[in-house]
Amino acid sequence: PRLPARSPRRRTGWLLSSRAQAMAAALEPCDAPRCAAPFEGLLAQLREAHQRELQELRAENEALRARVEQLSGEAQPAFQKPDFLREARPEAREKATPAPQPQEPRPGAELDEETAPGLQGLPSVLACPTLSSLEGNDIGRGRADFRVWLMGPSHKRKTAHIEPKDINFHALCLATYPDRQWQELTVHEQVGLIRVALKPAPFLVDPRSPKMKKWDTLIGICLAFVGIITPYEVVFIDKINVVLFAVNRF
């Protein structure tokens, strides 16, 4: 026998009741352990991934640090490394540390006793300089004077020339004190005689003066003038005065 058909109103009420039951079941509070299980699994996975990334970063950092130390060790000499100096023996440290070089004595500091007796107590300022140092000083002074002359007038101190000079102390002493010897003189008297002997001889034209280069420049300008201007002047001069002009020019 066929079942009686349900009315539409009954069917709608049944659907509404089933939906309400499903919503009520969803809104019911779930059991705490059963709901927290998925979240704990996700947290464990995130923690493992984070630890893995940290380990990779640490390994990369260690590799970079080792590479930097290797490059710095290649660029730095072996004896300057801190490990080498810390672990080296005393002999190796002495080899690695540069030894102080002895100071060379100044040229002319020691005086000959035969040519200069009695000057052992005098200071070493009286030692004569070498010829190379004098030439270098003359060249430097000449360049400085040329710059001053080229740029314009300026107030500067007079240049002093130092040249080696042989002094016979016995003859110098006899010329001033005939009845005494050089050793019998006091230090003050010896210095006075040496000061007089070291005075430069007067020259009308000093050949070592750097101003001689100015005369060379002036002579060069005069020769250039004669070589360029004279041919044009000769053309306009009478034949009688040519000889006089040539003599006057020369």
C-alpha positions in Angstrom: 0.0 0.0 0.0 1.2 3.5 -0.8 2.2 5.8 1.9 0.2 8.9 2.3 1.9 11.9 0.7 3.2 14.6 2.9 1.9 18.0 2.6 4.2 20.9 1.5 3.8 22.5 4.9 5.1 19.4 6.7 8.1 19.1 4.4 9.2 22.7 4.9 8.9 22.3 8.7 11.1 19.2 8.6 13.8 21.0 6.6 13.8 23.9 9.0 14.1 21.6 12.0 17.1 19.7 10.5 18.9 23.0 9.7 18.3 24.3 13.2 19.7 21.1 14.7 22.8 21.4 12.6 23.4 25.0 13.6 22.8 24.1 17.2 25.4 21.3 17.0 27.9 23.7 15.4 27.3 26.3 18.1 27.7 23.7 20.9 31.1 24.1 22.8 33.6 21.4 21.6 35.8 19.4 23.8 39.1 21.4 24.6 41.7 18.6 23.8 39.9 17.7 20.6 39.8 21.4 19.3 43.4 22.2 20.4 45.0 19.2 18.6 45.2 20.8 15.1 46.7 24.1 16.4 49.4 22.3 18.3 50.4 20.4 15.2 50.7 23.7 13.2 52.7 25.2 16.0 55.1 22.2 16.0 55.6 22.5 12.3 56.3 26.2 12.5 58.8 25.7 15.3 60.6 23.0 13.3 60.8 25.3 10.2 62.1 28.2 12.3 64.8 26.0 13.9 65.8 24.8 10.4 66.2 28.3 9.1 68.3 29.3 12.1 70.7 26.4 11.6 71.1 27.3 7.9 71.8 31.0 8.7 74.3 30.0 11.4 76.1 27.7 9.0 76.3 30.4 6.3 77.6 32.9 8.9 80.4 30.6 10.0 81.4 30.0 6.4 81.6 33.7 5.7 83.6 34.3 8.8 86.1 31.6 7.9 86.4 33.0 4.4 87.1 36.5 5.8 89.8 35.2 8.2 91.4 33.3 5.3 91.6 36.4 3.1 93.0 38.5 5.9 95.6 35.9 6.7 96.7 35.9 3.0 97.0 39.7 2.9 99.0 39.9 6.2 102.6 38.7 6.5 103.1 35.6 8.6 105.3 37.2 11.2 102.7 39.9 11.9 99.9 37.5 12.7 98.8 37.5 16.4 98.9 33.7 16.6 102.5 33.6 15.3 103.7 36.3 17.7 101.9 34.6 20.6 103.3 31.2 20.0 106.7 32.1 18.6 109.9 31.4 20.5 112.1 34.2 21.8 114.5 33.7 18.9 111.7 34.0 16.3 110.4 37.2 18.0 113.9 38.7 17.8 114.0 37.9 14.1 110.6 39.3 13.5 111.3 42.5 15.4 113.5 44.9 13.4 116.8 45.7 15.2 117.7 49.3 15.8 120.3 50.5 13.3 123.4 52.3 14.7 123.7 55.9 14.0 126.4 56.8 11.5 128.9 59.4 12.7 128.7 62.8 11.0 131.4 63.4 8.4 134.2 65.6 9.7 133.2 65.0 13.4 136.6 63.6 14.2 139.6 66.0 13.8 143.1 64.9 12.9 145.4 65.4 15.9 148.4 66.2 13.7 146.8 69.0 11.7 144.7 70.3 14.6 146.5 69.7 17.9 144.9 71.1 21.0 141.3 71.1 19.6 140.2 68.0 21.5 138.1 70.2 23.9 136.4 72.3 21.2 132.9 71.5 20.2 132.2 69.5 17.0 130.5 72.6 15.4 133.9 73.5 13.8 133.8 70.3 11.7 133.9 71.1 8.0 131.0 69.9 5.9 131.4 67.6 2.9 131.6 68.9 -0.7 128.4 67.0 -1.8 126.3 68.8 0.9 127.8 72.1 -0.1 126.8 71.6 -3.7 123.3 70.5 -2.8 122.9 73.6 -0.6 124.2 75.9 -3.4 121.7 74.4 -5.9 118.8 74.7 -3.4 119.7 78.3 -2.7 120.0 79.1 -6.4 116.5 77.8 -7.1 115.1 79.8 -4.2 116.8 83.0 -5.3 115.5 82.5 -8.8 111.9 82.1 -7.6 112.3 85.3 -5.5 113.8 87.2 -8.4 111.0 85.9 -10.7 108.0 86.6 -8.4 109.2 90.1 -7.4 111.1 91.9 -4.7 111.0 90.5 -1.2 112.9 91.0 2.1 115.0 88.0 2.8 118.2 87.2 4.8 121.5 87.3 3.1 122.6 83.8 2.0 125.8 82.4 3.7 128.3 80.2 1.9 130.2 77.5 3.7 133.4 76.1 2.2 136.1 73.8 3.6 139.2 75.6 4.7 142.6 74.4 5.9 143.9 76.2 9.0 147.4 75.9 10.4 146.9 76.5 14.1 150.6 76.9 14.9 151.0 79.6 12.3 147.8 81.3 13.3 149.0 81.3 17.0 152.5 82.6 16.1 151.0 85.4 14.0 149.0 86.8 16.9 151.0 85.5 20.0 154.7 85.0 19.0 155.8 84.0 22.4 153.1 81.4 23.1 152.1 78.0 21.8 148.6 76.9 20.6 148.2 74.5 23.6 148.9 77.4 26.0 146.0 79.5 24.7 142.7 79.5 26.5 139.6 78.2 24.8 138.3 81.8 24.4 141.5 82.9 22.7 141.5 79.8 20.4 137.9 80.4 19.4 138.7 84.1 18.6 141.6 83.1 16.4 139.5 80.5 14.6 136.7 83.0 14.0 139.2 85.5 12.4 140.6 82.7 10.2 137.2 81.6 9.1 136.1 85.0 7.8 135.6 84.8 4.0 138.0 86.6 1.8 136.4 89.7 0.1 135.6 89.4 -3.6 134.7 92.1 -6.1 132.5 89.6 -7.8 131.8 86.4 -5.9 131.9 83.5 -8.4 129.8 81.3 -6.0 127.0 83.9 -5.7 123.6 82.7 -7.0 123.1 86.2 -8.5 125.6 85.4 -11.2 122.7 83.6 -13.0 121.0 86.9 -13.4 124.0 88.2 -15.3 123.8 85.2 -17.5 120.1 85.9 -18.2 121.0 89.6 -19.0 123.8 88.6 -21.4 121.5 86.1 -23.2 118.9 88.9 -23.7 121.5 91.2 -25.1 122.8 88.6 -27.5 119.3 87.9 -28.7 118.7 91.6 -29.2 121.9 91.9 -31.2 121.2 88.9 -33.3 117.6 90.0 -34.2 117.7 93.8 -34.3 121.2 94.5 -35.7 120.6 93.1 -39.2 117.7 95.6 -39.6 119.7 98.5 -38.3 122.7 97.7 -40.6 120.5 98.2 -43.7 119.7 101.8 -42.8 123.2 102.8 -41.8 125.7 104.5 -44.1 128.7 102.6 -45.4 131.0 104.9 -43.5 129.6 104.2 -40.1 129.3 100.4 -40.5 132.7 99.8 -39.0 132.0 102.1 -36.1 128.6 100.5 -35.5 130.1 97.0 -35.5 132.8 98.0 -33.1 130.3 99.7 -30.8 128.1 96.6 -30.8 130.9 94.2 -29.9 
